[in-house]
Amino acid sequence: MDSTLMHRTGEVTLSVVTPDGRPTADRAVTVAQQRHAFPFGNIGFDFVSLVGGPPPTGGEDAETFGRAGRLELDRAGELWLNLFNTATLPFYWGGYEPRRGAPDTARLTATARWFAERGVTVKGHPLVWHTVQPPWLLGLGLDEVERLLRARIRDLAGGFAGLIDTWDAINEAVIMPVFANGENAVTPLARARGRIHMVRMAFEEARAANPAATLVLNDFDLSSAFECLIEAVLEAGVRIDAIGLQTHMHQGYRGEEYTIGVLDRFARYGLPLHMTETTLVSGHLMPPDIDDLNDYRIPQWPSTPEGESRQADDVVRHYRTLLAHPAVQSVNYWGLTDDGAWLGAPAGLVRADGTRKPSYDALESLIKGEWWLPPTGLRTSADGTLTIRAFLGDYTIDGAPFTIAPGRTALTVTLA
């Protein structure tokens, strides 16, 4: 086992007993992993239409909300569930509530339940953002916009509590007061009230609605500007549960040295790091001089054999680097397939026709290969015990469940 990943594993001694409590000495058993404790995530945007049906009239941005794409539910579900255990669903205001007072609650609830019924943890993205806003907000006064925004936060965090308990509370607050991606009503509010006010509103309203929620401060800006915002928010007494770091690498993999440097810088706050938005492309790379990835649009951006080989290597390097860092608490890839991928880039792990890219196979070789315990034959000792070191997660021994968790060193398992 890779020594850099020992913090992702646990060692437990199982006392294997019969129903009447007697040790089962020298018994042949089969131990098999069922689920990783570490959150390996991906977006579940495609499933909103696949599970919940067509979008409401006037809603849904094809690149950001609920595009079903070419895959049928069975195929999409098979590919998704094979690798991932945490799903991010879209709650962009403009897509979720395109008509005032008519939110897309039924489809999102159905989709969240579909994932939850399959053992998947569901996350919502985002409660507050200045992009993908409903047009009916335009023209309203700042006080009314804030009132509606506060109500939205409470409705989502409280209404989905128990089904969705992790949220990107606020997205890209660093640029929120100064960047207008089209006309919207949130940028003027952020400009007038300030970043700290916006962050406080997002976190405090969400926490009041769902005290058990995990709330993330998420941003693509990995410069000192984000560090300054984090420090200011913490000094203002706002409780943050995790720092979300986006890594859309359309210009190529940034490398281990860069990545470790970023992780170390943000780990110094003592908060878990969630790698919320990761992409690596399997076609040509964006020019390095592009500052805003949104500025680069081309009609056709194909996946290529050379690009797919590079993407597979980069995925392995990136995931190894992230899991080796103890502050990283979750990794979320941004898209299963190329169909409908952000910016039209070939950033999926699966081609638009549903065939697996080398990157999918490479990630599978980690999550379900090197970092996974398949059904393995073992034997209890003379006193009926068995010691196992493996990745944290859920397991079975001859069908009986047990969990390898941090600090848990001994368990009793009853077998028939």
C-alpha positions, 0 to 999 in steps of 0.5 A, a space after each residue: 500500500 502506498 505509504 503516502 495514503 496511510 492516513 486514508 486507511 485504518 486497521 481493525 481487529 475483528 472478533 468473529 463470533 457465532 450467534 451464541 458468542 463463541 469465537 469462530 476459530 480457524 474459519 475461512 471467510 471472504 472480506 469485501 469492500 462495499 463503499 469508500 468513506 472518502 467522497 469521490 464525487 461527480 456532478 449529477 446534472 444530467 440526471 435531473 432530466 433523466 430522472 425528473 423529466 423535462 425542465 419547467 418552461 423557461 428554465 434550464 441552461 444547457 451547459 449548467 443545468 440538467 442536460 440529459 445528453 445522449 445517454 439513457 438512464 441505465 447506461 448513465 447510472 451504470 457509469 456514474 455509480 461504478 466510480 462515484 459516491 457523492 453527487 453535486 446537483 444544480 440549484 442555480 437560481 435562474 434554472 431552479 426558479 425561472 418563474 417567480 414562485 415556481 421552483 423546480 423542487 419536484 425534479 431536484 427532489 426526485 433526482 436527489 432521492 434517486 441518488 440517495 436510494 443508491 447510497 450516494 451522498 448528495 450536495 447542492 450547488 450553489 445557494 448564492 452566486 451572481 451568475 445564472 440569475 432569474 430575469 425576474 430579479 432585474 429591476 427590484 430594489 436592493 432590499 427586496 433582492 436581499 430579502 428574496 435571496 435570504 428566503 431562497 437560502 432558507 427554503 433550499 437548506 431547510 427544505 432539503 434537510 436530511 436529503 441534501 446536507 452539504 451545500 456550496 453556500 456561496 460561489 465565487 465571492 471574490 469577484 462577486 461585487 465586481 464581475 457581471 457575467 451578464 446583467 444580474 441583480 446579485 452583483 449590485 447587491 454584493 457591490 453595495 453590501 460587501 463580500 463579508 456581508 454576502 458570505 455571512 448571509 449565505 452561511 448564517 441563513 443556511 445554518 439557521 435553516 439546517 444546523 446539521 449542514 456542511 457549508 462550503 466557501 467555494 471559489 475558482 480564485 486560488 490567489 491571495 485574494 481568496 486567502 484575504 477573503 477567508 481571513 476576513 470572514 473568519 475574523 468577522 466570526 463567520 463559521 465556515 465548515 470547508 474551503 472549496 477549491 475549483 481546479 478547471 484545468 482546460 489549459 493543462 494539468 498544473 502539476 504536482 508542485 503547484 497543486 501541493 503549494 495551493 493545498 498547503 496554503 489553504 490548509 493553514 486555516 485548519 479547515 477541510 479542503 473540498 476539491 469541488 470542481 475538477 476538469 482535465 481535457 482530452 483534446 487540445 489545450 486552451 492557450 496559456 494566456 487566457 485569463 478567463 476560461 469563459 472567453 475561449 469558445 470554439 465551434 468544435 472541440 473534439 477529444 483526440 487519441 493523444 489528448 485522451 492518453 494525456 488526460 488519463 495520465 493527468 487524472 491519475 497524477 492529480 488524484 494521487 496528489 490530492 489524496 496524499 494531502 491530509 487536508 483534502 476531504 473530498 474530490 469532485 470531478 465536473 462532468 461524466 461525459 463530453 456531451 454538454 460539458 462546460 464550455 464545450 470542452 472534451 473534459 468528460 471521462 466518457 465520450 459523448 456516445 457513452 464509451 469510456 475514455 482511458 481516463 475513466 479506466 485510469 480512475 477506475 484502476 485507482 478507486 476500484 483497483 489500487 484503493 479497493 479491497 475486492 472479495 478476498 479469502 482470509 482465515 481467522 486465527 485460533 482465537 477467532 480474530 482477524 486483523 485487516 488494514 484497508 481504506 476507510 469505508 464499508 465492508 462485509 465479511 461473509 455478508 455481515 457488514 462492518 466499517 473501517 473508520 478512524 480510531 476504530 481498532 476493534 470490532 465484533 462481527 457475528 456470523 451464522 
